[in-house]
Amino acid sequence: MDGTVVSDPPVVPAHRGYALDMPDSDPVIRLTRLDNGLQIITEQHASRRSSSLCWLVPGGVGHDPLDRGDGWGTMLSEYLLRGVDALDSREFSDALDRLGARRSVSPDTYHVRVSATAPGDRLPAVLDLLCGMVQKPRLPADALDPVRALCLQELAGIEDDPAHLVGLRLDEIRYPVPFDRHGLGREDHLMKTDRDDLAAHWRSISGPRGSILAITGAVDHDGIVEQMKRTTAEWEGGAPKPEPRGEIVGGARLIERDTSQVHVGLGFDGPVAKDPDALAFRTAVGVLGGGTSSRLFLDVRERRGLAYAVGSRYDEGLALGAVTISVGTTPERVAETLERIQVVLAEYGTHGPTDEEVSRIVVMLRASLLMQQEEGPSRARQLALDSFRLDHPRSMAEILEAYAGIDPDDVRRVATERLGEAWRTSGTRCLLGPASAIGV
């Protein structure tokens, strides 16, 4: 039954205990939606002894209030770990440590993402603690200032990484509200935030509706469903997904810095995850700038020595997709570098990739995927994001089958239709470097 996805009704057999000694077999994905809206996805691997989970809870950066709460998602991701119900921060951390649980909480655009890996036989106890954290976080008043200090340090650290700063500033001009924010917040908003602000915000946005819990490894689906029905019986609510609002800023952003290097980010549109062309588009962008055999790398860096770093990536999303071309060069060569990139893009958008280029990048993409999905946390995150973006979790067999079916002619079609002149000329750009080099 390799790759089978089984959707269960909300009512499951009532029993206690987890059957983790099932005979080894190909993993089967099972999905149950509880009456309160929580989705539970499991992928059991009978040969494994550890479990990894990814829990997407509504409450990410896109939910932060624009007028006064820029950065609340990041603050909450740190604050949630500071205790639960009757356990203070130290007791909560010690309890998870005794269970051997590695854990983290981080914000993305739509969710606060709770991740954990633990021995499979201790998964129920770990889940109980995490359920308490999500539903009844302690949010102690005396922990707010340390949380704020950490967030302010992270915000200040942006200036120490020019390439990262360029990416953040590029996002501000190429995405509409509220997707134009990097999530680290604004200093004035962080300084004015109090404990009651964060507690009220978390209560208003977090809930079972829109929550997705994905677990892979040593896991029994029925046991997990029974436990989550019990521990979330009184949990309710959940915020709707943030939607794009208004127009993008567009154009160019120039950041003057007295540096010996110029960092460049070029932003372009891309298909969303559900788009039928998404995989072919990913392949086309990989041929363009994904690695040392890509068009941009070979032409701009290897043959002409114009840049010490150049590459492209495609980010698929629920509401927005994007392509980013990142470049590192010198002030003397920035103009020539940008001109050459446009030449490569024009040629690529006219003719597309060769069969050999498509074959090579497919092997690279497939190998990268296999290595990532061998890691439990990455696989759990993939299951959760698939359910969120595509409305169903994909088995590895389904994903690999899609890669095996990539047709070079289809990739060429996508490259010529979607990476043509209109695409190139509608892009945005951000440059960081000396004023004379970036045109300030």
N, C-alpha and C positions, 0 to 999 in steps of 0.2 A: 504493500500500500504506500509506496514511496510517493511523497508529495501530497497525500490526501489531506484535505481540510474538512473537518467535520464541525458543523454548526449545531450546537445543542439547544434544546428548549431551556427556558429559565429554571424549570424544576428539575432537580437532580436527586438521585438516591441519597437518603440521609444515612451517612455512616461516618465513623470517626477513624482516624489513622490514615496514613499515606502508604500506598502500595508501591514501594520503590524497587522491588525485586522482580519486576516483570521481566520476561525473557527478552533478550536482545532482538531488536527488529529495526527496520527503517523508521525514522521519526515520523510521527503523525501529528499534525497540527489540529488542535481542537479550540473552538471558540464558543463562549457562552456570554450572552448579554443578560445581566441581572435586571430585575424589574426597576431598580433605581437608576439604570442607565449605564452602569459600569460594565465595560467590556473586559473579559478575561480570556487571554490567549495563552495556550501552553504548547510547547513542542518538547515531548519527552524523548530523551536519549537514554535508553535503559543501561547502557554501558558506562555512563558518566555518574560521578558521585557528588558533583557540585551543581548548584543551581544559580542562574543569573537572571535578574529581573530588571525590567525597565517599566516604570510607572509614569505615564504622562498625565499630569493633573492640570486642568485649566488654571492659568495664572502666570503666563509668561510676559515677556516684554511688551507685546502688543496690547496687553490689558492695563499697562501702567497709565494712570491719569496724566493727560498731556499738560495740564496747567500746573500741577504741583507734585506729581508722583513719578517723574522720570528717574528710574533706578530702583523702584520698589520691588520689581521681580528679582533683581540681583540681591537686594537686602534680605528679602524673604528666603531666598535659597540658602543663605548663611544662617538666618535667624531660626529657621525651622529645626535645625540640628541642635539648638540650645535647650533641649529638654522637652518632655512630654508628660502631660497630666501630673502624676505624682513623682516623676523622676526629674531631677535637675539635670543640667547639662553634663556634668561629670558622670552621674549615675546612668544616664541614657547612653553615653558613649561607652562606658564600661560594659553595660549590658550587651551592646552589639559586639564589642570586642570579645567578650567571653563566648559568643556564638560563632566567632570566626568570620564575621561579616565585614567585607570591604564595601563601603557605601559612599555615595556622593549625591548632592542635590545641586542642580544647575538650571538656569532659565534658558529657554529658547523663545522664539517669537510667540508661540501659542500656549506653551505649557511651562510649568515647573517640572523638571524631569528628575525623578528619584531612581537611582540606580544602585544595585547591590548584588554581590556575589557571596555565597556561603555554602557550606556543606549541605547536601540535599536533605539530610535528616534533621537539620536545624532550620530549614526554610519556614516551617509554621511559626516558630518563635520569632524569627526575624520579621516575618510579615506582620505579626501582632504588634511589634514595636513600631514598624513603619506606618501601619494603619493608625496607631495612636498619634504619631507625629503629624500625619496629614490631616486627621480629623480634629485632634485636640492638642495642637502645639502649645507649649508652655509660654513661649515668647516672654521670657523674664525681662523686667524693666532694666535690671542692672547689666544685661547683656547687650542692650541696644547700642551704647557708645562703642564697645569693641567691634560690633558688627558694622557700625557706621565708619569706623576708622579703617577697617579692612576694605570697604567699598571705596573710600576716598583714596586709599593707596593704589588700588587697582585702576581707578580713574586717572590718577596722576601718572601712572606708569605708561599710559598710552604714548606720551611724548618721548619715551625712551625707545620706542620701536617704530621708526619712520614707515616701514612697509605696512605695518598693522594700522598705523594712523591714516595712511592713504586709503586703505580699504574701508575704514570706518567713514571717512569723509566722503568717499565715493558713494557709499550707500545712502548718505544723507541727501544726495542730489538725484539719485536714480530711482529711488523708491518713493511711493506715496506714503502719507501718514496712515497708520502708525508704524509702518515697516521701515521707516527711514531712521529709526533709532538703534543705537548699538547696544543698549541695555545696561551699560555701566553708569548711566544716569548723568545728572547735572549736579554740580557741587551745591548750588543754592537749594535744590530740591532735597538732596540728601541731608543737608544740615538742618532743614526745617521739619523733617519727618520725625514723628514720635511713635511710641509703641502702639497707641490706640489707632493711629492711621493704618499701620501695617496689619493689626489684628482685624480691623473692620474690613480692610481691603481683601484679606485672605478669606474671610467668611463670605464675602459677597461674590467671589469669583470661583473658588474651589468647590468641588462637589463631584458626585458620581456621573452626572451628565457630561459627556465629553471626556471622561477619564478612561484610559486604556492601560491595562496591566498585562504585560507580556512576560512570560517566564520560559526559559529554555534550560535543558539539562535534566537533572534528576528531579522530576516533578510528576505528581499524580493530579490529573485535571479535576477529577471529581472531589478529591480532598480539598484542593484549592478553592473550588467553587463553594463548597460547603462552608469553609472557613470565612471566605469573603462575604457570603450572604449573612453570616452571623455577625461579623465585626463591622459591617457597613449598614446594618439594618436601620439605624437611625440617621444615617448620613443622607443628605439631600441637597439639591441645588446644582450649580455649575453654570459658568458663564458661556454665552454663545461665542463662536469664533470671531476674532477681530476681522474686519473687512477693510480693504483699501478705501481711503477717502481723499478726495481732492486731486489736484494735479501735482505731478512731480516738478521739482525745481529745474532739473535738466542742466545742460550746458557743461561748463568746466569750473572746477574749483582749484585755485592755486594757493599753495602753502609755502610761504617764503621761509627758508632756513639756510643758514650759512654752512652748508655741507659740501663734502667733496663728491657726493653721489646725488643722483636724481632718481627718485622713486616715482613710478607712474602706474596708475590704475586706469584701465579702460573698461567701461561697463556697457553691456549690450543686453537686449531682451533674449529670453529663452522660453521654451515651452514649459508648462506646468507638468506635474508628475503624471496626471491622467491623460495627457496628450498622446495620441497613438504614435507620434513621431519622437517621443522622448528618448527612447533607447538609441534610435538611429542618430538623433541629434547629439547625444552624449558621445557616440562613436565619432561623429564628424568633428566635434570639438576636441576629442582626444587626438585625432590625426593632426589637427591644427596646432595644438600646443601642449599636448599631454606627454611630456617626457623628452628624453634626449634624441629620439628619432622623429620628433614632430617637425612640421614645416617651419614653425617660428623658431625653434631652437636651432635647427640646422642652417637656416638662412641668416637669421639676425645675429646669432651668437657664434656659431662655428665657422661659417664661410666668411662673414664680414667683421666679426669681432666688435659689433656695435654695443652689445650689452653683456654684462656678466651674468644676468639672469633674465629669462623670459619664458613665459608659459601661460596656458589658459586653463580655466576650469568652468564646469557647468554645474549650477546649483538648481536642482528641481525643487519646487515647493508646491504648496496646496493652492495658493492664489496667484503666486508670481514665480516665474523662472528667470534665471539670469546667467550670463556669461561674463567672466572677468578675465581680462588679460593683464598680467602683472609684469612689470619691466623694471630692471635696475640698470642704470647706465651712468655715464659721466656727464657733467654739464656741457662739455664741448661737443658731445655726440648725441644729445637728446633729440634735437630736431631731425637729424639724419635717421636716428632709430625709429622715431614715430613715422617718418615718411616711408621707411622700408617696411614697417609693419602694415601700413595701408596697402602697399604693393602686394605683399603676401596675401592679405585678406581679399584683395580684388581678384587676384589670380585664382585663389581657392574658391571664392564664391562664383566664379565663372565656370570652372571645370570640375571642381570637387576632387575627392581623393581617388587614388588608384586602387585596384583590387588588392595589391600587395600591402598598401598602407592600411587598408581596412582590416585585412587579416592579421597584421601585426598588432594593431591596437586592440582588437578583440581579444587576442591572447593575453595582452597586458591587463586589460580590464577584468577578464575572467580570473586570472591568477590573483590579482589584487582583491577581488571579491571573495575568493575562496579563502585566502589568508585571513581576511577580516572576519569572515563568518565562522571561522574555527574558534574564535574567541567568544566566550559566552556573552559578555556584555554587549559586544557589537551585534551579535545575532539577536539578542532580546530587543535591542533598539531598532533593528531592521524590522522585526515583526510588528512592533508598536507603530512605527512610522508608516509601514505599508498599510496597516489598518486605518490609520488616520488619513493618509493621502490618497490611497487607492480603494479604500472601503473593504479590503480583505487582506489578510496576511498571506504572503507568498512562501511556499516551500522552496528550499534550495534547488530542488529538481525543476520547479517551474521557472526560477530565475535563470538557471543554467540553460534550460531549453530555449529561453528567449534569446540569450547570447548566441547559442548555436544557430539560431535562425536568422541572424543578422545578414542581410543581403547587400553586397557592395553597391548594386544599382540603387537600392533604396537609400543608402547613405549618401550617394551622389545626388539623388533627387533632393534630399533634405538640405544638403550643403548648398546647392544652387538655388533652391527656392527660398530658404530661410536664412542664408548667410550672404545674401547678395548686397547690392548697392544700397537699397533702402535700409537694410539692417545696419550696415557700416556707418552710414551718415546720421543715423538717429541715436548714436551712442553718446555716452557721457564720459568725462575724463577728470582725473585728479592728478596733479603733479606737485611734488614736494622737492624743493632744492633752492639754489641761489636765484635771486630775482632775475638776473640777467639771462639765466638759462631757461626759466619756465615762463618768461614773458610777463612778469608783474610790472 
